Every structure is written in structure tokens, then in C-alpha cells.
Amino acid sequence: SRTAERFKLSSILRRLNLMNRVALTPEGIPLSEAKQLTKFLIDSGHRVFSLCYHSTSLTPGSTPYVRNEQELRRFLGWLDAYLEFFVSELKGISVLPMDVYAEAQSAAVTRAPAA
């Protein structure tokens, strides 16, 4: 199927280090990769970022990302370090989802030229 072909291609590209799937999360993503992704997205014009994790990761043993207290400290340290980077180095700000929605509602709609 077409979907299977895409997954196979993306797997090959990842193994050759030609593609890297990174999310803004402390769950299995190295801090350096999350920072690199954020810088890339800013350079590409993105201005809204969503840092996410499963709330159950805050309870040791509930997810494979945080199995004990030591991993919880590492997890929370990742969050602290990323937020420090985002606010201090990139001058980012935190907002509520409703604020993003309100801003989007009042923004002018622009369309990219057709390719």
C-alpha cells in the first residue's frame, strides 16, 4: 500500500541519517535535538510551539519514560533546561492555548503563492 511504502521510505531515511523525526517532548527525545528542532523551526518562520508530554510521566512507573525517581528527576531536569533555553536564549514566552486561538482569530489571512 501507499502508506506502507511511505513508512518504509521514512525508516530507510532515518537509518541513513537523512531524516530525523523529533518532537518537542522529554519523552525519548534528547534535549539537544529538541533545541535544534526549535532553532530550525524559528529560522523557518514558525512562532508557535507546543511542548508536550503524558501527564502520567510525572508518576514514576506509569510510562516507559519515567520508571523511577531518578528518571523523574532527569525528566523534570529536561523540562527545566528546555524552558530555560526557550525563555532566556530564544526570548520565547509562554501563553495559554486560548491566547493563541484569540491571536489567530484576529490575524489577517495570507496565502502562499501557488507552487
Secondary structure by P-SEA (a helix, b strand, c coil): caaaaaaaaaaaaaaaccbbbbccccccccaaaaaaaaaaaaaacccbbbbbbbccccccccccccccaaaaaaaaaaaaaaaaaaccccbbbbbcaaaaaaaaaabbbbbcccc
